[in-house]
C-alpha cells in the first residue's frame, strides 16, 4: 500500500480539495473570459445576443422557482411566490435597478406572506 503524503493527510486536505475542484476550474474560465473580452466592443451584436441569452436563462430559472419550487420554498403558497416576484419587479422599476434592494424586498414579502398564510 502506498504511504499517505503527510501534508495531505491532515487538516488542510479539505482546503486543497476545495481549491482544486471548485476554485481552480471556475477561475480558469473567468481569466480566459477577461483575456478574450478585451477587444470586444460593448455595443456589438454579439454581446447583445449574449445579454439576451443570459436574461432568458435568468427568467427561466425565476419562473421555475415560482411555478415548481424546490425544498422549503414549496411550502410558500403560489400567490405569495407571485407577489414576491411582483414586489421585486416593482422595486427594480422604481429604484433605478438596485438589485440588492429588490432581492431583500422579495425575500421580505416571501417570508412575511408565508408566515401570514400559516404555512410556517
N, C-alpha and C positions, 0 to 999 in steps of 0.2 A: 504494500500500500504506500502511496506517495505521502510524504510528510507535509502537513499544512504549512503554509507560509505564515510565519509568526505575526507579521503586521496585518495580515488579512483575517487572522483568526482571533480578533479582539473586538473591542467596542467600536472600532472605526469602519467595520465592514458595511453596515447599512449606509453610511455616508458615501463610501466608494460606489456601492451599488446604485444609489440614487444618482450620483454624478454620471456613471457610465450608461445607465439605462433610461434616465429621464432627462437630465440636463444636456448632456452632450448631443444626443440625436436631435433635440429641438434647436439648440443653439447653432448647430452647423447650418441648418436651413435659414435661420434668421440672418446669419452673417453673409451667406450667399445671396440672400434677397437684398441686403444692403449693398453689396458689391454690384449686383446686376441692375439695381434700380437707379444708380447714379446718373445714367444717361437718359432716363425716361422723362418725357415731357408730362407734367402733371395734368395737362388738359388733353392728353391723347385719347384716341378712341379705344385703345387697348385698356387703359386704366378706367375709362368709363364702363367698359364691359366688366372688368374685374369688380368694380364697386357695385354694379348691378347684380352680379352673381353673389357677392358677399351679402348684399341686402336681402336677396331672395332666400339664401340659406338661413339667415338670421330670422326672417319672417316665418319660414317653415318650422324652425325649432320652437319659436314662441307659440305658433299655432298648435304644434304637437303638445307642448306643455299645457296649454289651455284646454284642448279637447281631450287629450289622453295623458293625464299627468302620471308621473311615476312616484313611488314612495309615499311619503306623508302628505304630499300635495293632493293626493286622491281624496283625502277627507274634506278638503275645501269644496263647497258647493260650486257648481258650474257658474252660477250667477256671480258669486264672489270673485272667481277667477277672471271672468269677463270684465267686471267692474274694476278689478286691479289693473288689467291691461289698459282699459279706457282711461283710468286715472294717470297712468304713466304717459300715455299719448298726449293727454291734455297738459300735463306738466311740461313735457318736451316742447309743446307748441307755445306755451306762454312764458317759458323761462329761457328762451333762446338756446334750446337744445342742450340743457345741462343734464347729462346722462345720470350722474350720481343722484341728483335730486329726484329724477324720475324713478330710478330704481328704489330709492328709500320710500318714496310715496307709494309705489306699487306694493312694496313689502308691508307697509303700514296698513294699507287697505286690505290686503290679503289676510294679515294676522287679525285685525280687528273684525273684519267681516266673518271670518271663520269662527272666531270666538263668540260673536253675537249670534251666529246661526246655531250655536250649540254643538258644533261638530267636534270641538275640542274641550 
